[in-house]
Amino acid sequence: MDDRNFRDRDFLSTEEGFMFCVVGPYHPADRVISYLKYSPNQAGDWRRGEDRFKRVMRVYTISNLLETFDLLRNKAPQYLYYSTTYDVELTAVPRENVVTHFKPEEKLVGLIEGDQLDSLQGKVVDFVSLLSRLSGVPISAFGVTGSVLLDIHTPSFSDMDVTVYGVANSFAVKRALTELRWGSESNIKRFNEEKLAEWAASKMQNHPLNLAEAMRIYKRKWNMGTFDRTFFSVHPVKLEGELAEEYGDKMFIPDGVVTICAVVDDDRDSIFLPATYKVREVKMEEELQTRIEEVVTYEGIYDSLATKGEVIEARGKLEHVIDRVANKMYDRVLVGSLEGKGREFIKPRD
């Protein structure tokens, strides 16, 4: 069915009409780890022809994620999956239940070659073309995900969610956007005061952050803004040959919740999903004997927020990691766990 594996930010559909977004690069042999984002609903605001959909994952929070678990438990429990690797229940679609695998790079090619684009589709093509020129990354290394990928978008309110494939390409795009004088050289702009206030309020409501902390995190965000007054986000994705492991190479054993301060030793994987910060000089509130080597999160708000040498504070699930390939054991802190119930965080420190 596929000429490549499932990648982060791909989508898939099932025979029930559910639309799942793929999470990360690591999946069991017979399933695809993903979260339910859209569900058929004739009162929904997203539509494709006569079909309408409701956005089930309204905000990216643990409480909203758990709501999708409840929906599936009642309507389609076959999409719930207990992972012995992560020692947690996940939503993961059996590969035999995948009706359509939506690939962002293929959709973008279709838009570029299309001649009857709506205003949002045309804007996606213009935005990616500009990113390509600014970064030197070929257009073939980009894709478009989200509602535009699924053809259920509405130009008046839908966003542009773009993928960029490959480590070198991702850093080239990051460098281009970081060095860009936003708004003075192009239609790419930072949030205006109204949009920034809305963004900060949302983060404060859904995460354990105050206004100063939310604003500090926003200043680190290189991969979101507006293009010609439409919100955009850019999501780096590693290619298969760039992955250092496979699903099941490591086992994760939970051991409660901890709060730490640590120095970032390596931030190169903080732009991908999961965002990973290698750390050293770890100080922990709890009196435990640990060998914490990394802080990891699947929550997009906490990617790209600290660089090597900076200090972070983090609260999350302590996990003992058994690396079967390297034949070693170490610990990590997972931020954004189901057990944390939305009370976990990563914050840059002075």
N, C-alpha and C positions, 0 to 999 in steps of 0.2 A: 504493500500500500504506500510506503514512503521510501524516498531515496536518501533520507537522512533521519537522524533520531529526533525526538521531541526536544526543543530548546526552550529556555526561559522566554516567556512572553508569547509563545505560540498559543493558539486556541484550538479547541476541539469541540465537536458537537456530538450528541448522543441521539438515539432514536426518539427519546422523549422531547427533544428540542432544547435540552439544557446546553448552555455554552460555558465551558470551563476554560480558565486561563492556566497555562502550564507554569509551574513554579520550579525554578532552578534547573540544573542540568542532570541531576541524578535521579534515576527512576528504576523501580524493580523491573525484572525482565517481562512481566506480564501486565504491568499497570503503568499509568502516567499520573504522577503526583500533580495535582492541580486544584484550584478552588473554583467553586461555582460562582460565576459572575452574573449571568443572565438566565432568566427562566421564562418560558412562554406565558404570556399573560395579556389578554385582550385589552386591559386597561393600562398597559405599559406605554412608556414614552419612546421606546426604541422600536423601530419597525423595519421590516424587509418585505416589500410588496404588501400582501394582506396579513402577514404574520406580525404580531406585536410581542414585545418582550419587556419584562421588568428587570431593572438592575437589582439583583439580590444583594450583591456586595456593594453597598452604597458608599461606605467609607472603609478604609483599610485599617480596621481595628480588630482586636481579638474578640470583643463582644459581638461584632457583626459577623465575623467568621464563624463563631459558634452558632449564630442564627442559621447560617447555611447548613451546618451540620444537622440541626433540628429539622430543617425542611427536607433534607435528603433522608434522614432517619424515618420520616413519615411517608415519603413518596417514592424514594429509590435507594433503599439501604445498601444496595450492591455497590454504591459508589463510596461507601465508608470502608476504611481499611486500617487494620491495626498493623503498624510497622514494627517488626521486631528489631530492625536496625536502629530506629530512632526511639523505640519504646514509647510510642504515642499513637493515638488514633488520628488518621489523616483522611482527607478526601483524595481518592486516587481511582481513576477510571480504568477498568480492565481494557486492555488494548482491543479485545474482541468487540467491545461496545462502542468503539470510536467509529462514528459514521463519516465525519470529515475532519481532516487535519488541516487547519488554516495556517499557512506559512507567511509571515510578514514580508519576506523578500519577494515572494511570488506575487503578492498583492500589489506591492509597489511597482513591479514591472508592468502589471496590468494597468495601473493608473497612468504610468508614463506613456504607455503605448495607446491608451484610450483617447477617444476624440469627443466623448460626451460626458465630461466630468462636471459634477456639481461644484459649488463654490468652495466647499471644504476639501474635496478631493484635489481640486486644482491648487489650493493653498498648500496641501501636503507636498505635492510635487515641487512647488516653488521653494518651500522650506528646505526639503532635502537637497535640492539643487544648490541652494545657497550654502548649506552645511558642507556639501561636497567641495565647493569652490574655496571656502574658507579654510578647510582642514586638509585638502589634498587627498581625501579618502574617496575612492570611486563610488559612484552611486550604487553599484552592484553590492556594496557592503552594507547598505541600509535596508530597512524594512519599515512597514507601518503596521501597528498592532491596535488593539482596542476596538471600538465600535466601527471604525473605518475599515479595518480588516474584515469584519463580519458583515459589512454592508447594512448595518442597522443604525447608522449615525443620522443625526439631524444637524444640518449646517449651522442653524441658529444657536445651538448650545453645545454641541459636541466638541471635544478636545482633539488635539493631534498628539498621538503617542508613537514615537519613532524608536526603532531599534538600530543599533550599529553593531556589526559582527566583527569579532577579532580583537585581541588584546591591543596590538599596535594601532589599529584603526580607532579603537575606543579612546585611547589616550590622545590621539591626534585630534579627535573631535573635542575632547575635554580641553585640550590646550587652546584650540581655536576659540571656543566659547569663553574660556577663562580670560584670554587676552583681548577679547573683543570689547570695544567701547560701545556697550549696549545702547542702542537707540541713536547713536550719532553716525553710524556707518551703515545701518541696515534697519529693517523693520523688526529686528529682534530686540526686545526690550525687557528690562526687569519689571516686576510688578509695580503698578502705580500705588499710591497710598491706600486707595479703597480696596484693591485686590490684596495688598499685603496685609491690611488689617483683617480681612476675611480669612486669609490663609492662616495667620497667627492665631486668630480666635478658634479656628477649627483644630489646630494642633494642640492648643491649650485645653480644649474640651475633651479631646480624645487621647491625650498623652499626659503623663505627669510632668508638665513643663509650665514654667511661668512665662510672662511676656518677654523678659530679657533673654531667657534661654531659647525660646522659639525664634526670636530675632537673630540671635547668634548663629543658630543652625541655618536659618535662611541665608545668611551672608555667605555660607559655605556652599550653597546650592548652585552649581554651575550648569545643571542639566534641566532647568525648568525656567519658564518665562512666558512671554507672549510674542507671537509673530503675527503682525498685521491684525492685532487685537484679539487673536485666538490663543488660548492657553496651549502650551506645548510641554512635553517631557521627552527626554532622551534616555534610552536604556541600553547600556553596554551589555553585550552577550558574548561569552566565549564560544569559540568553535570547538567541535568535538576533539580535534587533535591537540587542543590547548588545555584539556582537562587533565588534572594530575591524578584523578582517582575515578573509581566507578562505584555505583550504589552497592553497598554491602562490604566494601573494603574496610570500613570503620563501623564500630558499634558504639552506641552512645547510652550511657547509664546515668539516669537522673539522680541528683542528690541534693534536693532542696533549692532554695533561692538565696543568693548572696549579693552583697554590694561591695564593689571594689573600686580602687583608684589604681591606675597603671599608666606607664609610659608606652606610647605607641612605638613599636620597633619596626613595623612594616605595614604600610597602608595600601600597597599596590592592589590588593584584592577588595578594597573597600568600595570600588565603583561597580562591582558586579553583584549578582544575587546568588548565594548569600553574601552580604558584605562582611568581610573578615578583616579584623585588626589583630595582627600579631603584637603581643605585649610583653613587657618586662617590668621589673621593679613593682610587682603587684602588692598592694596593701589591701587587706580585707577587713571589714567590720567584724565578721563572724570569726570565732576562734576555731579554725579548721586547718588541717594539714592538706594543702593542695599544691598542684603543679600547673597553675593556670598559664597557658601559653597563648590563648587567643580569645577575643570577644567576637561573637558572630551574631548577625541579625538578618532576618528576612523582611524587616520593616524598612521601606524605602526612605522614610524620614531620616533614618540614622546612617545612610550611606554617605561617603565622601565628607565626613564632618571633622576629621582630624588627620594630621599628617605625621610622619615619622618625627619623634622627639617631643611631640605634644602629649599632654596629660589628659586622660579621659576618666570620667566617673561612669560606672555602669552598674545596673541592677538587672539580674536575670537568673535563669536556671543554671545551676552548676551541673555540668555533665562530665563524667569520666569517659574518656575516649580510648577505645582499644583499636589501635591501628594494626590490622592483621597483615598488611603488606610490609610495613616498616618494622613490624614486630616491636612496638613500643606502646606505652601508655602515657597519657597526659590529661590535663583538664582544660575545659573551656567554659565560658559563660555565654549562654544562648539568650539573647534579648528578643522578647516578643513571643515567649512560649505560651501555650494554652494555660499552663498552671499559673502564670503570672497575672492573668486576667486584666491586662492593660496597665499594670502598675510598674512595668519594667522600662528601662531607658538607657540611653548613652548620652552623655553630655560632655562637651569639651570644657576643660578647666583652665584657669589662668595659670 
